[in-house]
Amino acid sequence: MVSLDDDLIQPFHLNGREIRGRLVRLGPVADAILNRHDLPPAPAALLGEALALSAMIGSALDFDGIFTFQAEGDGPANMLVCDYRGRGDLRGYVRLRRQEGEAVGASPAASLLGRGSLALTIDREGDRQRYQGLVELLGDDLPSCAEHYFQQSEQLPTLFRAVSTRGPDGAWRVGGLMLQSLPKDPDEDKAAEDWNTAQVLARTVKPQELLDQSLTAPELLYRLFHEDGVWLHDVQPLKDRCTCSADRVVSVVRRFPEEEIRNLADESGKVTVTCQFCARAYDFSAGELLGETE
Ligand SMILES: [Zn+2]
């Protein structure tokens, strides 16, 4: 079994029950991603929660491809996007309405997105088919919006917890828990009872426990579910990794109308395109983007 202290997903299932789960811990990965975007504290914390949810949901799909968690609303943070790719690559950004950017510092995370929708998308590698589920953003916080998604779109009872905050050293830490009832149990009464018991246990988790580095993932899971026993699966590492490249940027920008590309250029004909996810800047000449030979 891989042993890791931080930036990890710990998958598990409960002994004798058709219930699985994920515990996520993010330290340096969250700190790097959240500091990159120069965000006020509340939207940064919201992005941290979204990273935790994306890592738990994406890794539970157990597939090669991209899982995207995307929320859009009419609030001050009108777009929130996170990707989980293949074997643990995470990236994400939150977009603020410019004029409200300064006022959102003290907003509670729940009111940042406002009214809107939550879309979860699965893009399988080597498969042109995309699967997307879309629900209304309903819930007091982002984890409850994700619970609503699974109830509404997948009919899978799911519990989510996610916390994101700066530690005493000033670095961001993120923690999360996911618990999901699998539709495998033919005995519906037993499945419902199992789910109720497991939920009660999971709800006792304190935000501090999800963030506490001195409490390992197995220790926390045993603390929560020791009555039934919990089976731990292999830990998966999480990484701060974007998939952008100059080639990808060129292929996207080339789809714009010629006039728009010319408008993007500065006086010297240089076009700078910044990746929304990782904030990396790519420089091109307008001629390059228009496919002209120089
Ligand atoms: Zn990037």
Boltz pocket constraint, residues with backbone or C-beta under 6 A from the ligand:
constraints:
  - pocket:
      binder: B
      contacts: [[A, 242], [A, 243], [A, 244], [A, 275], [A, 276], [A, 277], [A, 278], [A, 279], [A, 280]]
      max_distance: 6.0
